[in-house]
Amino acid sequence: AQVIEALQSCPQIVRCHRAFIVNIHHARRIQGNSRACNLKIYNDEIEVPVARSYIKTIQEILNS
């Protein structure tokens, strides 16, 4: 919680799961379905889980 509060002034840092925050500028795409989604980072080298409650927000950010 303290980390998220400290990073509130950095809009590129986004929570995508209760255990993960990412720099959205490095995210390439979101992949999956309503059961399981992953955020592809650094040319698909890294996959980070996206919780269902964050899917819509992450999609909107990536599409803007």
PDB file of N, CA, C and O in Angstrom:
ATOM      1  N   ALA A   1       0.823  -1.186   0.000  1.00  0.00           N
ATOM      2  CA  ALA A   1       0.000   0.000   0.000  1.00  0.00           C
ATOM      3  C   ALA A   1       0.870   1.254   0.000  1.00  0.00           C
ATOM      4  O   ALA A   1       0.536   2.233  -0.667  1.00  0.00           O
ATOM      5  N   GLN A   2       1.951   1.240   0.720  1.00  0.00           N
ATOM      6  CA  GLN A   2       2.827   2.405   0.771  1.00  0.00           C
ATOM      7  C   GLN A   2       3.488   2.659  -0.575  1.00  0.00           C
ATOM      8  O   GLN A   2       3.689   3.810  -0.964  1.00  0.00           O
ATOM      9  N   VAL A   3       3.823   1.600  -1.278  1.00  0.00           N
ATOM     10  CA  VAL A   3       4.456   1.745  -2.586  1.00  0.00           C
ATOM     11  C   VAL A   3       3.478   2.397  -3.558  1.00  0.00           C
ATOM     12  O   VAL A   3       3.850   3.320  -4.283  1.00  0.00           O
ATOM     13  N   ILE A   4       2.264   1.937  -3.580  1.00  0.00           N
ATOM     14  CA  ILE A   4       1.246   2.505  -4.476  1.00  0.00           C
ATOM     15  C   ILE A   4       1.025   3.971  -4.162  1.00  0.00           C
ATOM     16  O   ILE A   4       0.920   4.793  -5.073  1.00  0.00           O
ATOM     17  N   GLU A   5       0.954   4.308  -2.888  1.00  0.00           N
ATOM     18  CA  GLU A   5       0.773   5.706  -2.498  1.00  0.00           C
ATOM     19  C   GLU A   5       1.953   6.555  -2.954  1.00  0.00           C
ATOM     20  O   GLU A   5       1.764   7.678  -3.422  1.00  0.00           O
ATOM     21  N   ALA A   6       3.159   6.031  -2.823  1.00  0.00           N
ATOM     22  CA  ALA A   6       4.355   6.775  -3.227  1.00  0.00           C
ATOM     23  C   ALA A   6       4.414   6.970  -4.739  1.00  0.00           C
ATOM     24  O   ALA A   6       5.001   7.941  -5.217  1.00  0.00           O
ATOM     25  N   LEU A   7       3.812   6.053  -5.493  1.00  0.00           N
ATOM     26  CA  LEU A   7       3.865   6.119  -6.947  1.00  0.00           C
ATOM     27  C   LEU A   7       2.639   6.777  -7.581  1.00  0.00           C
ATOM     28  O   LEU A   7       2.505   6.766  -8.804  1.00  0.00           O
ATOM     29  N   GLN A   8       1.755   7.342  -6.782  1.00  0.00           N
ATOM     30  CA  GLN A   8       0.554   7.974  -7.328  1.00  0.00           C
ATOM     31  C   GLN A   8       0.883   9.142  -8.248  1.00  0.00           C
ATOM     32  O   GLN A   8       0.087   9.480  -9.124  1.00  0.00           O
ATOM     33  N   SER A   9       2.028   9.754  -8.064  1.00  0.00           N
ATOM     34  CA  SER A   9       2.408  10.884  -8.911  1.00  0.00           C
ATOM     35  C   SER A   9       2.996  10.410 -10.246  1.00  0.00           C
ATOM     36  O   SER A   9       3.345  11.233 -11.092  1.00  0.00           O
ATOM     37  N   CYS A  10       3.105   9.104 -10.438  1.00  0.00           N
ATOM     38  CA  CYS A  10       3.629   8.523 -11.678  1.00  0.00           C
ATOM     39  C   CYS A  10       2.488   7.824 -12.415  1.00  0.00           C
ATOM     40  O   CYS A  10       2.211   6.655 -12.147  1.00  0.00           O
ATOM     41  N   PRO A  11       1.821   8.522 -13.341  1.00  0.00           N
ATOM     42  CA  PRO A  11       0.651   7.935 -14.000  1.00  0.00           C
ATOM     43  C   PRO A  11       0.971   6.730 -14.872  1.00  0.00           C
ATOM     44  O   PRO A  11       0.069   5.959 -15.199  1.00  0.00           O
ATOM     45  N   GLN A  12       2.227   6.548 -15.258  1.00  0.00           N
ATOM     46  CA  GLN A  12       2.580   5.398 -16.088  1.00  0.00           C
ATOM     47  C   GLN A  12       2.681   4.105 -15.273  1.00  0.00           C
ATOM     48  O   GLN A  12       2.727   3.020 -15.853  1.00  0.00           O
ATOM     49  N   ILE A  13       2.716   4.201 -13.954  1.00  0.00           N
ATOM     50  CA  ILE A  13       2.756   3.028 -13.091  1.00  0.00           C
ATOM     51  C   ILE A  13       1.323   2.649 -12.742  1.00  0.00           C
ATOM     52  O   ILE A  13       0.588   3.434 -12.142  1.00  0.00           O
ATOM     53  N   VAL A  14       0.933   1.428 -13.129  1.00  0.00           N
ATOM     54  CA  VAL A  14      -0.457   0.999 -13.011  1.00  0.00           C
ATOM     55  C   VAL A  14      -0.519  -0.364 -12.324  1.00  0.00           C
ATOM     56  O   VAL A  14       0.295  -1.247 -12.593  1.00  0.00           O
ATOM     57  N   ARG A  15      -1.490  -0.516 -11.440  1.00  0.00           N
ATOM     58  CA  ARG A  15      -1.728  -1.824 -10.829  1.00  0.00           C
ATOM     59  C   ARG A  15      -2.517  -2.675 -11.811  1.00  0.00           C
ATOM     60  O   ARG A  15      -3.508  -2.221 -12.382  1.00  0.00           O
ATOM     61  N   CYS A  16      -2.071  -3.911 -12.004  1.00  0.00           N
ATOM     62  CA  CYS A  16      -2.789  -4.810 -12.905  1.00  0.00           C
ATOM     63  C   CYS A  16      -3.233  -6.091 -12.190  1.00  0.00           C
ATOM     64  O   CYS A  16      -3.933  -6.926 -12.763  1.00  0.00           O
ATOM     65  N   HIS A  17      -2.817  -6.228 -10.940  1.00  0.00           N
ATOM     66  CA  HIS A  17      -3.108  -7.425 -10.153  1.00  0.00           C
ATOM     67  C   HIS A  17      -2.813  -7.038  -8.709  1.00  0.00           C
ATOM     68  O   HIS A  17      -2.071  -6.086  -8.469  1.00  0.00           O
ATOM     69  N   ARG A  18      -3.366  -7.740  -7.765  1.00  0.00           N
ATOM     70  CA  ARG A  18      -3.108  -7.361  -6.374  1.00  0.00           C
ATOM     71  C   ARG A  18      -1.637  -7.490  -5.992  1.00  0.00           C
ATOM     72  O   ARG A  18      -1.184  -6.857  -5.038  1.00  0.00           O
ATOM     73  N   ALA A  19      -0.897  -8.298  -6.726  1.00  0.00           N
ATOM     74  CA  ALA A  19       0.518  -8.502  -6.420  1.00  0.00           C
ATOM     75  C   ALA A  19       1.459  -7.879  -7.455  1.00  0.00           C
ATOM     76  O   ALA A  19       2.676  -8.031  -7.351  1.00  0.00           O
ATOM     77  N   PHE A  20       0.902  -7.172  -8.460  1.00  0.00           N
ATOM     78  CA  PHE A  20       1.743  -6.636  -9.529  1.00  0.00           C
ATOM     79  C   PHE A  20       1.376  -5.205  -9.875  1.00  0.00           C
ATOM     80  O   PHE A  20       0.200  -4.852  -9.970  1.00  0.00           O
ATOM     81  N   ILE A  21       2.397  -4.394 -10.061  1.00  0.00           N
ATOM     82  CA  ILE A  21       2.249  -3.082 -10.675  1.00  0.00           C
ATOM     83  C   ILE A  21       3.253  -3.031 -11.819  1.00  0.00           C
ATOM     84  O   ILE A  21       4.321  -3.639 -11.742  1.00  0.00           O
ATOM     85  N   VAL A  22       2.911  -2.310 -12.871  1.00  0.00           N
ATOM     86  CA  VAL A  22       3.780  -2.269 -14.051  1.00  0.00           C
ATOM     87  C   VAL A  22       3.912  -0.841 -14.567  1.00  0.00           C
ATOM     88  O   VAL A  22       3.070   0.015 -14.299  1.00  0.00           O
ATOM     89  N   ASN A  23       4.975  -0.607 -15.303  1.00  0.00           N
ATOM     90  CA  ASN A  23       5.126   0.624 -16.056  1.00  0.00           C
ATOM     91  C   ASN A  23       4.422   0.380 -17.383  1.00  0.00           C
ATOM     92  O   ASN A  23       4.903  -0.387 -18.217  1.00  0.00           O
ATOM     93  N   ILE A  24       3.303   1.022 -17.571  1.00  0.00           N
ATOM     94  CA  ILE A  24       2.453   0.758 -18.728  1.00  0.00           C
ATOM     95  C   ILE A  24       3.143   1.141 -20.037  1.00  0.00           C
ATOM     96  O   ILE A  24       2.745   0.661 -21.098  1.00  0.00           O
ATOM     97  N   HIS A  25       4.161   1.990 -19.987  1.00  0.00           N
ATOM     98  CA  HIS A  25       4.901   2.360 -21.197  1.00  0.00           C
ATOM     99  C   HIS A  25       5.674   1.180 -21.779  1.00  0.00           C
ATOM    100  O   HIS A  25       6.033   1.198 -22.956  1.00  0.00           O
ATOM    101  N   HIS A  26       5.931   0.164 -20.977  1.00  0.00           N
ATOM    102  CA  HIS A  26       6.642  -1.017 -21.454  1.00  0.00           C
ATOM    103  C   HIS A  26       5.698  -2.143 -21.865  1.00  0.00           C
ATOM    104  O   HIS A  26       6.137  -3.157 -22.408  1.00  0.00           O
ATOM    105  N   ALA A  27       4.422  -1.969 -21.609  1.00  0.00           N
ATOM    106  CA  ALA A  27       3.435  -2.994 -21.970  1.00  0.00           C
ATOM    107  C   ALA A  27       3.168  -2.940 -23.466  1.00  0.00           C
ATOM    108  O   ALA A  27       3.023  -1.860 -24.038  1.00  0.00           O
ATOM    109  N   ARG A  28       3.104  -4.090 -24.087  1.00  0.00           N
ATOM    110  CA  ARG A  28       2.873  -4.166 -25.532  1.00  0.00           C
ATOM    111  C   ARG A  28       1.427  -4.529 -25.866  1.00  0.00           C
ATOM    112  O   ARG A  28       0.832  -3.955 -26.778  1.00  0.00           O
ATOM    113  N   ARG A  29       0.868  -5.484 -25.123  1.00  0.00           N
ATOM    114  CA  ARG A  29      -0.505  -5.904 -25.408  1.00  0.00           C
ATOM    115  C   ARG A  29      -1.020  -6.737 -24.258  1.00  0.00           C
ATOM    116  O   ARG A  29      -0.262  -7.205 -23.408  1.00  0.00           O
ATOM    117  N   ILE A  30      -2.340  -6.910 -24.253  1.00  0.00           N
ATOM    118  CA  ILE A  30      -2.985  -7.767 -23.271  1.00  0.00           C
ATOM    119  C   ILE A  30      -3.509  -8.976 -24.035  1.00  0.00           C
ATOM    120  O   ILE A  30      -4.050  -8.843 -25.132  1.00  0.00           O
ATOM    121  N   GLN A  31      -3.345 -10.137 -23.455  1.00  0.00           N
ATOM    122  CA  GLN A  31      -3.726 -11.374 -24.147  1.00  0.00           C
ATOM    123  C   GLN A  31      -4.477 -12.271 -23.182  1.00  0.00           C
ATOM    124  O   GLN A  31      -4.126 -12.364 -22.006  1.00  0.00           O
ATOM    125  N   GLY A  32      -5.489 -12.916 -23.672  1.00  0.00           N
ATOM    126  CA  GLY A  32      -6.228 -13.866 -22.858  1.00  0.00           C
ATOM    127  C   GLY A  32      -7.715 -13.712 -23.039  1.00  0.00           C
ATOM    128  O   GLY A  32      -8.190 -13.111 -24.002  1.00  0.00           O
ATOM    129  N   ASN A  33      -8.442 -14.270 -22.084  1.00  0.00           N
ATOM    130  CA  ASN A  33      -9.897 -14.207 -22.124  1.00  0.00           C
ATOM    131  C   ASN A  33     -10.404 -13.789 -20.754  1.00  0.00           C
ATOM    132  O   ASN A  33      -9.627 -13.322 -19.922  1.00  0.00           O
ATOM    133  N   SER A  34     -11.690 -13.951 -20.513  1.00  0.00           N
ATOM    134  CA  SER A  34     -12.259 -13.503 -19.243  1.00  0.00           C
ATOM    135  C   SER A  34     -11.795 -14.334 -18.044  1.00  0.00           C
ATOM    136  O   SER A  34     -11.954 -13.907 -16.900  1.00  0.00           O
ATOM    137  N   ARG A  35     -11.229 -15.502 -18.292  1.00  0.00           N
ATOM    138  CA  ARG A  35     -10.729 -16.336 -17.187  1.00  0.00           C
ATOM    139  C   ARG A  35      -9.303 -15.998 -16.799  1.00  0.00           C
ATOM    140  O   ARG A  35      -8.966 -15.965 -15.616  1.00  0.00           O
ATOM    141  N   ALA A  36      -8.472 -15.749 -17.789  1.00  0.00           N
ATOM    142  CA  ALA A  36      -7.066 -15.481 -17.501  1.00  0.00           C
ATOM    143  C   ALA A  36      -6.488 -14.541 -18.547  1.00  0.00           C
ATOM    144  O   ALA A  36      -6.538 -14.819 -19.745  1.00  0.00           O
ATOM    145  N   CYS A  37      -5.949 -13.446 -18.089  1.00  0.00           N
ATOM    146  CA  CYS A  37      -5.313 -12.485 -18.982  1.00  0.00           C
ATOM    147  C   CYS A  37      -3.901 -12.222 -18.515  1.00  0.00           C
ATOM    148  O   CYS A  37      -3.598 -12.265 -17.322  1.00  0.00           O
ATOM    149  N   ASN A  38      -3.043 -11.950 -19.481  1.00  0.00           N
ATOM    150  CA  ASN A  38      -1.666 -11.593 -19.196  1.00  0.00           C
ATOM    151  C   ASN A  38      -1.317 -10.336 -19.964  1.00  0.00           C
ATOM    152  O   ASN A  38      -1.817 -10.092 -21.062  1.00  0.00           O
ATOM    153  N   LEU A  39      -0.456  -9.552 -19.367  1.00  0.00           N
ATOM    154  CA  LEU A  39       0.064  -8.368 -20.006  1.00  0.00           C
ATOM    155  C   LEU A  39       1.440  -8.713 -20.537  1.00  0.00           C
ATOM    156  O   LEU A  39       2.311  -9.156 -19.788  1.00  0.00           O
ATOM    157  N   LYS A  40       1.636  -8.509 -21.831  1.00  0.00           N
ATOM    158  CA  LYS A  40       2.917  -8.810 -22.471  1.00  0.00           C
ATOM    159  C   LYS A  40       3.801  -7.576 -22.376  1.00  0.00           C
ATOM    160  O   LYS A  40       3.396  -6.478 -22.757  1.00  0.00           O
ATOM    161  N   ILE A  41       5.009  -7.769 -21.866  1.00  0.00           N
ATOM    162  CA  ILE A  41       5.931  -6.658 -21.639  1.00  0.00           C
ATOM    163  C   ILE A  41       7.261  -6.963 -22.314  1.00  0.00           C
ATOM    164  O   ILE A  41       7.676  -8.117 -22.420  1.00  0.00           O
ATOM    165  N   TYR A  42       7.919  -5.897 -22.770  1.00  0.00           N
ATOM    166  CA  TYR A  42       9.241  -6.020 -23.397  1.00  0.00           C
ATOM    167  C   TYR A  42       9.242  -7.030 -24.540  1.00  0.00           C
ATOM    168  O   TYR A  42       9.890  -8.073 -24.452  1.00  0.00           O
ATOM    169  N   ASN A  43       8.524  -6.722 -25.600  1.00  0.00           N
ATOM    170  CA  ASN A  43       8.495  -7.580 -26.784  1.00  0.00           C
ATOM    171  C   ASN A  43       8.092  -9.017 -26.464  1.00  0.00           C
ATOM    172  O   ASN A  43       8.653  -9.966 -27.012  1.00  0.00           O
ATOM    173  N   ASP A  44       7.135  -9.162 -25.592  1.00  0.00           N
ATOM    174  CA  ASP A  44       6.566 -10.461 -25.203  1.00  0.00           C
ATOM    175  C   ASP A  44       7.527 -11.343 -24.409  1.00  0.00           C
ATOM    176  O   ASP A  44       7.265 -12.536 -24.258  1.00  0.00           O
ATOM    177  N   GLU A  45       8.620 -10.802 -23.902  1.00  0.00           N
ATOM    178  CA  GLU A  45       9.555 -11.593 -23.110  1.00  0.00           C
ATOM    179  C   GLU A  45       9.015 -11.886 -21.719  1.00  0.00           C
ATOM    180  O   GLU A  45       9.353 -12.907 -21.120  1.00  0.00           O
ATOM    181  N   ILE A  46       8.183 -11.002 -21.208  1.00  0.00           N
ATOM    182  CA  ILE A  46       7.667 -11.144 -19.846  1.00  0.00           C
ATOM    183  C   ILE A  46       6.145 -11.116 -19.900  1.00  0.00           C
ATOM    184  O   ILE A  46       5.550 -10.318 -20.625  1.00  0.00           O
ATOM    185  N   GLU A  47       5.523 -12.001 -19.122  1.00  0.00           N
ATOM    186  CA  GLU A  47       4.073 -12.018 -18.977  1.00  0.00           C
ATOM    187  C   GLU A  47       3.728 -11.726 -17.532  1.00  0.00           C
ATOM    188  O   GLU A  47       4.264 -12.349 -16.615  1.00  0.00           O
ATOM    189  N   VAL A  48       2.831 -10.774 -17.335  1.00  0.00           N
ATOM    190  CA  VAL A  48       2.386 -10.400 -15.995  1.00  0.00           C
ATOM    191  C   VAL A  48       0.882 -10.650 -15.942  1.00  0.00           C
ATOM    192  O   VAL A  48       0.164 -10.241 -16.855  1.00  0.00           O
ATOM    193  N   PRO A  49       0.394 -11.305 -14.908  1.00  0.00           N
ATOM    194  CA  PRO A  49      -1.049 -11.558 -14.828  1.00  0.00           C
ATOM    195  C   PRO A  49      -1.836 -10.264 -14.647  1.00  0.00           C
ATOM    196  O   PRO A  49      -1.377  -9.309 -14.020  1.00  0.00           O
ATOM    197  N   VAL A  50      -3.031 -10.268 -15.215  1.00  0.00           N
ATOM    198  CA  VAL A  50      -3.953  -9.147 -15.060  1.00  0.00           C
ATOM    199  C   VAL A  50      -5.212  -9.686 -14.402  1.00  0.00           C
ATOM    200  O   VAL A  50      -5.853 -10.598 -14.926  1.00  0.00           O
ATOM    201  N   ALA A  51      -5.561  -9.127 -13.265  1.00  0.00           N
ATOM    202  CA  ALA A  51      -6.773  -9.549 -12.563  1.00  0.00           C
ATOM    203  C   ALA A  51      -7.999  -9.093 -13.345  1.00  0.00           C
ATOM    204  O   ALA A  51      -7.957  -8.064 -14.021  1.00  0.00           O
ATOM    205  N   ARG A  52      -9.070  -9.835 -13.259  1.00  0.00           N
ATOM    206  CA  ARG A  52     -10.288  -9.506 -13.995  1.00  0.00           C
ATOM    207  C   ARG A  52     -10.767  -8.091 -13.715  1.00  0.00           C
ATOM    208  O   ARG A  52     -11.278  -7.416 -14.609  1.00  0.00           O
ATOM    209  N   SER A  53     -10.604  -7.641 -12.477  1.00  0.00           N
ATOM    210  CA  SER A  53     -11.073  -6.305 -12.119  1.00  0.00           C
ATOM    211  C   SER A  53     -10.256  -5.189 -12.762  1.00  0.00           C
ATOM    212  O   SER A  53     -10.691  -4.038 -12.764  1.00  0.00           O
ATOM    213  N   TYR A  54      -9.088  -5.502 -13.305  1.00  0.00           N
ATOM    214  CA  TYR A  54      -8.231  -4.490 -13.930  1.00  0.00           C
ATOM    215  C   TYR A  54      -8.198  -4.587 -15.458  1.00  0.00           C
ATOM    216  O   TYR A  54      -7.615  -3.717 -16.105  1.00  0.00           O
ATOM    217  N   ILE A  55      -8.795  -5.600 -16.041  1.00  0.00           N
ATOM    218  CA  ILE A  55      -8.715  -5.812 -17.487  1.00  0.00           C
ATOM    219  C   ILE A  55      -9.218  -4.609 -18.269  1.00  0.00           C
ATOM    220  O   ILE A  55      -8.530  -4.125 -19.168  1.00  0.00           O
ATOM    221  N   LYS A  56     -10.400  -4.122 -17.941  1.00  0.00           N
ATOM    222  CA  LYS A  56     -10.996  -3.013 -18.675  1.00  0.00           C
ATOM    223  C   LYS A  56     -10.114  -1.766 -18.600  1.00  0.00           C
ATOM    224  O   LYS A  56      -9.902  -1.099 -19.613  1.00  0.00           O
ATOM    225  N   THR A  57      -9.607  -1.453 -17.435  1.00  0.00           N
ATOM    226  CA  THR A  57      -8.754  -0.287 -17.254  1.00  0.00           C
ATOM    227  C   THR A  57      -7.475  -0.411 -18.075  1.00  0.00           C
ATOM    228  O   THR A  57      -7.070   0.539 -18.745  1.00  0.00           O
ATOM    229  N   ILE A  58      -6.843  -1.573 -18.025  1.00  0.00           N
ATOM    230  CA  ILE A  58      -5.603  -1.786 -18.770  1.00  0.00           C
ATOM    231  C   ILE A  58      -5.855  -1.690 -20.270  1.00  0.00           C
ATOM    232  O   ILE A  58      -5.061  -1.086 -20.990  1.00  0.00           O
ATOM    233  N   GLN A  59      -6.952  -2.279 -20.750  1.00  0.00           N
ATOM    234  CA  GLN A  59      -7.298  -2.199 -22.169  1.00  0.00           C
ATOM    235  C   GLN A  59      -7.502  -0.751 -22.609  1.00  0.00           C
ATOM    236  O   GLN A  59      -7.040  -0.352 -23.677  1.00  0.00           O
ATOM    237  N   GLU A  60      -8.191   0.029 -21.788  1.00  0.00           N
ATOM    238  CA  GLU A  60      -8.428   1.427 -22.120  1.00  0.00           C
ATOM    239  C   GLU A  60      -7.112   2.201 -22.198  1.00  0.00           C
ATOM    240  O   GLU A  60      -6.933   3.028 -23.091  1.00  0.00           O
ATOM    241  N   ILE A  61      -6.214   1.944 -21.290  1.00  0.00           N
ATOM    242  CA  ILE A  61      -4.915   2.629 -21.293  1.00  0.00           C
ATOM    243  C   ILE A  61      -4.121   2.251 -22.540  1.00  0.00           C
ATOM    244  O   ILE A  61      -3.535   3.117 -23.191  1.00  0.00           O
ATOM    245  N   LEU A  62      -4.101   0.969 -22.871  1.00  0.00           N
ATOM    246  CA  LEU A  62      -3.337   0.516 -24.026  1.00  0.00           C
ATOM    247  C   LEU A  62      -3.934   1.021 -25.344  1.00  0.00           C
ATOM    248  O   LEU A  62      -3.201   1.229 -26.311  1.00  0.00           O
ATOM    249  N   ASN A  63      -5.237   1.217 -25.391  1.00  0.00           N
ATOM    250  CA  ASN A  63      -5.901   1.673 -26.615  1.00  0.00           C
ATOM    251  C   ASN A  63      -5.871   3.193 -26.769  1.00  0.00           C
ATOM    252  O   ASN A  63      -6.243   3.711 -27.822  1.00  0.00           O
ATOM    253  N   SER A  64      -5.442   3.901 -25.753  1.00  0.00           N
ATOM    254  CA  SER A  64      -5.433   5.369 -25.856  1.00  0.00           C
ATOM    255  C   SER A  64      -4.125   5.892 -26.400  1.00  0.00           C
ATOM    256  O   SER A  64      -3.958   7.102 -26.547  1.00  0.00           O
TER     257      SER A  64
END
